[in-house]
Amino acid sequence: MHNSLRTFVRVDRDLLAEQHEVDEMDLSDPRRIATLPARLPAADLVFSWFASLHSFFPAVSAAGLRKPVVSIVGAYDAANVPEIGFGHMGHPWKRYVVRAICGASRLLIANSDYAVETIRRNVRPQAPIRRIYHGFRFADGPVPAEREPLALSVGEVRHVNLLRKGHEVFTRAAALLPEVRFVLAGPILDGSGEYLRGIAPPNLELRGSIPAAELEDLYRRASVYVQPSVHESFGMAVAEAMGWGALPVVSRQGALPEVAGSHGIYLDEQSPESVAAGIRAGLGLGSQERDAAAAWVRERFPLQARRQGLQGALREAVGREG
């Protein structure tokens, strides 16, 4: 069950469906919860993406029927970042919803070591936590050598991400590098898109939601991928961009050092000047550094490792081998 069929949810769902019959419960429309009493008795296991209001009744009801619950946790649900008002664990009552779901779960899955520590610190669950990194279908062969002076950032354009993902400092950094093309791609979900257009210099493009093939083309052509986040439980676009040879210009926050490793160009602070300096550094690097960055993420985050991790988690949760 989930409340948004994002790319990583679709990937996980398809991996589970390779070996199991999957009854997908999309609770983006909360009225679908009315179908739970008819569906839950047939389930051997309940698998949930994120501990939030949409998963409360399914998880608690399944536990009441003594059915195993596996919950992916560790993003907004487990976070508490008061300086940007981010995370359920800083909310006066949603924190108890998260803890109830984790309490009903037989096993929790986190997507990074950072997320594991966040869950332990903020949620303090009794259930074991397994770290299973996201997995990707990376292209075979060398990464494209020819690169444009292009700085790319990807993410949902909404108010909280102006600071959380650094969209505002990325936009303002463009004014300091007029010779570089800046692209911010991702669905525009509120008035923050108009705000960014109002402060953007001519060399920044706000692309909105784009097809996967167009995003892949940007990854192939970008010299650097920029994510100056305040909080990040993984950083999927960072890994995807690195897999195509874009060099990561990132903060040291959250799980970004786990993803970028020694190949990251790390920012001293979340400021336009720091972002511009990081982009300059990335533009000065060549094909050797790009190949090394791509090799790092391809070896560290293969789809097969995610597949094996999820299937192992299900076997652990039901308490049998196979």
Number of C-alpha atoms within 10 A of each C-alpha: 23 19 19 13 15 9 10 14 16 12 18 17 19 14 18 17 12 11 9 11 10 16 14 10 18 15 17 14 11 11 8 11 16 9 10 14 11 8 11 17 12 9 13 14 19 21 25 26 21 27 29 24 16 20 24 19 16 23 26 19 17 21 19 11 10 12 22 24 27 28 25 22 28 29 23 18 25 30 25 20 16 11 9 14 13 20 18 23 23 17 13 8 10 17 21 15 19 24 23 19 27 29 20 26 28 19 24 29 24 25 22 25 19 20 24 20 16 21 24 15 12 18 22 14 20 15 14 12 21 18 16 20 21 24 24 21 12 18 11 9 6 14 19 16 15 11 17 14 17 22 30 27 28 23 20 20 24 19 17 15 19 21 19 21 27 25 27 22 21 31 26 20 23 25 20 15 17 13 11 19 17 29 24 22 20 18 17 18 13 12 11 18 19 12 13 19 14 9 13 20 18 12 16 25 16 20 14 17 18 11 7 9 9 11 16 13 11 22 27 21 21 26 29 33 30 32 29 31 22 19 25 24 23 24 24 19 17 26 29 22 29 31 30 29 30 33 33 33 30 29 28 21 17 20 20 28 19 17 23 24 14 12 19 23 24 21 21 15 14 20 17 20 20 19 30 23 19 22 28 17 14 24 19 8 13 14 16 10 15 26 20 17 26 26 17 19 24 22 11 17 21 16 19 14 16 20 20 12 19 20 17 13 19 21 13 16 18 17 10 8 8 9
